[in-house]
Amino acid sequence: MEKRVNIYETEPTGYKALLGLESYLATTSISKTTKELIKIRASQINGCAFCINMHTTDARKHGETEKRIYLLNAWKEVENLYTDEERVVLALTEEITLIASGGVSDATYKKAQTMFNDTEIAQIIMAIIAINAWNRLAIATQLQPA
């Protein structure tokens, strides 16, 4: 692959703005496990090898199991492996990541409202937005897994 622009070096202010979003997300009530599930699932959808590699590694460090990581892309088919809350978060992750396919359905949003308060929903949405931004940065610049 040809070398592409290094955003961190070329536009450090923009890169640091994304890091600021990550700093905010670190202060939220979303569990580390849930954050990593969001990051892995969105990265799978977007085909971001760099982020899949990074976040599966991070998920393992936070105690995530191999089985849950391997089956994440088929979470709808697996009963009792993901909590009801995780399933709603994964549905939101897919619908926001695939926003052009119809956006977030009323059914998914209403289900989220039964499990999370408005602050938590906002934090989950911000986490999904953040990983989608990172995926696009990594794919556009052809970052490679370590």
N, C-alpha and C positions, 0 to 999 in steps of 0.2 A: 504494500500500500504506500501511496505517496504521503509524504509528511504534510500535515495540514496545520493551520494556525493553532497556536497554543494560547487559548483564551486567558489563562492565568497570567502569562507573560505579556500578552498584547493588550488586554483590557482588564487589568487587575481590579479596577473599581467595580466593574460589572460582576466579575467572579466573586469578589468579596460581598457583593449584595446578595448573591445566592448563599454564600456562607452565613450571612446574617439571618436568612430564613432558617437555615439549619440550626443556628444558635437559638432562635425563638422556639423551634420544634423541640429542642432538648429540654425546654422548660415546661412543656405541656404535660397533660395528664395521660397521654397515650403511652401505653407500655412499650418497652423496647421490642418485645416480641411482635406486637401489633405493627409497630413502625417497620420492622424488617419484613413482615408479611406483605405490607403495602409496597415496599420498595422492590421486593422480589417479583411480586405479581405484575406490577406495572412494567417492570423491566422485561419480564417474559413477553408480555403483550407487545411492547415496543421493539423487542429483539435486540436489547442492549447487552451484549456479552460482557462488557466492562462492568456494568452495574450488577448484573446477575452474579458474576464472580465475587464482587466486593460484598454484596449483601447476603449471599448465602454463607460466606465466610463469617461475616459479622453475626448473622443469626445463630450459627453454631456456637460462637463465643458467648452468646446470651442464653445458651441452653436449648436452642431449637433442635428438634430431632431430624435425623436424615429422612425418615418416613414422611414427615409433614412437609419438608422441603421438596422432596421428590414428587409428592402428590399434589403440590400446590396448584399446578396448572389444570388439575382435574378436581378441584375442591368441591364442585357441585355434585360430583358423582360419589363422593366419599362421605358416608354417614359417621357421626361420632368422632371424627378426627379433629375437627375445628369447632370451636364454641359457636353458639348462636351469634354472639357479638362479632366474632371474627368473620363469620359468614356474611354478615351485613357489611362489615368493613371491606371485605373482598368484593362484594357486589358493587359497592360505591367505587372502589378502585377501578374495576373493569368499566363501569359506566362513565366515569369521569375520564379515564384514559382513552376510551373510545367515544368521546363526546360527540363526534360528528355522526355517530350512528344512532342518535336519538337522545343523547343526554342522560341525565339521571331520571329514572322513572319515578312516578309518584309512589308506586308500590315500594320501591327500595327506600325512598326518602322517608315514607311513613313508618316503615319497619325500623329505620335508624332512629326515628323520634321515640319509638317505644323503648329503646335501649340506651340512648344517649341524650344528654341535655344539649341545648343549643351551643354552648361553649365547646363541648366535646365534638359535636358534629363539625363545627367550624375548624377545630384543630385537625380532625381527620381529613377534611377537604384540603386544608393547607398542606398536610403531609403528602397527599396524593399529587397536588400541584407541584410541590417541590421535586419529587422524584421524576415526574414527567419532564420538568425543566432540565434536570441533570441528565436524563436519558437522551434528550435532544442535543444537549451539549456534547455528550460522549459520542453519539452516533455521527453528528455533523463533523466532528473533528477526528473521527476514527481512532478514539482511544482504545487501546488493546488491554485485555486482562493481564495482570501482573504474572 
